[in-house]
Amino acid sequence: MYSVLTGLGYAVPDRVLTNVQLEQMVDTDNEWIVQRTGIRERRIADASTATSDLALAAARSALADAGVSAAEVDLIIVATVTPDYAFPATACLIQRELGAWNAAAFDLEAACTGFIYGLGIADQFIRAGTYRTILVIGAETLSRITDYTDRNTCVLFGDGAGAAVLRAGEEPGLLGLEIGADGRGGELLVLPAGGSRNPASRETVAARRHYIHMAGREVFKFAVKIMEESALRVLARAGLQPGEVDLIIPHQANARIIDSACKRLGIGRDRVYVNLDRYGNMSAASIPVALSEASARGKLKPGDYVLLVGFGGGLTWGAAVIKWNKEAKHD
Ligand code: UT7
């Protein structure tokens, strides 16, 4: 029994925030951002749009792509660090809007690795025979936790959502997956206030502690190393060499991280899908949006080996190898 990706979808807000616009907001410049990150613009949700709105649009599109009705969904997992509320879970809001009354629903938090963690959990339920149809969503409105007075972080992040339908099938599918964590690096990427350690107060708001705080250089070093190691481990588990990968979909944090990791793996840029120039880093949404876009743009054909690899806050990481068996589609 394999977990097979049978449907994909994504949604991003219409509003574009360009590097040139950011030049008006903080002490930065387009050239620095492009050279140091590869990002040119990102999407920003309007005030009335929350994470569940983007997630719902992505979910509807993935279900339509899979030809699956809401009633067939057994489980909904939403990976996010920007849920609509601390509770109820964003996944429950999606269940309600879809009318997916047969589905269990929960959120998971593994920062930018959340979608791969979600795939891993879904795969376990499918291979155990517990569930047949699972919706895994990565969705974020990072603009809500981004400090637009901090040039170290505000140029990096954007909003969006991607979704995948996994179904039980006889043909491979998901060939290998690993997830991992190193909590010793937890302070490197943190939203300090608003939880039980530092509940919201006038002081936490005044100190701007409800925004992302990041030690960029340390996260960078961790990312390059772990992407290579994790990718090699899942490829070995699937009996594949890096040279056999047709397309790698890395987490979209920084073009220099992607380039360094792919160079170490010996995977050329022509086999890497990159969309961070248009969307920036959308945390848990980055990988499913990129996968969905790559599929919609006809970059994947049946029989291709696709490698997903990500890293993020926690610190966390994850990688997955998929044998693609969906027909190529074009926009
Ligand atoms: O999703 C997972 C989480 N995050 C990541 O993966 C991020 C990983 N880290 C990175 O992508 C990079 O470390 C950054 C893009 C965040 C920063 O790039 P860097 O090349 O590591 O720059 P840096 O932090 O070493 O800073 C170099 C200089 C500093 O100036 P001084 O101290 O040398 O005078 C910064 O103040 O660049 C300055 N700088 C900026 N300058 C213009 C930092 N941000 C900006 C900016 N515009 N936006």
Residues whose N, C-alpha, C, O or C-beta is under 5 A from the ligand:
A	BS01	UT7	D27 T28 D29 W32 R36 T37 C112 R151 N152 V155 G216 R217 V219 F220 A253 N254 N281 F311 G312
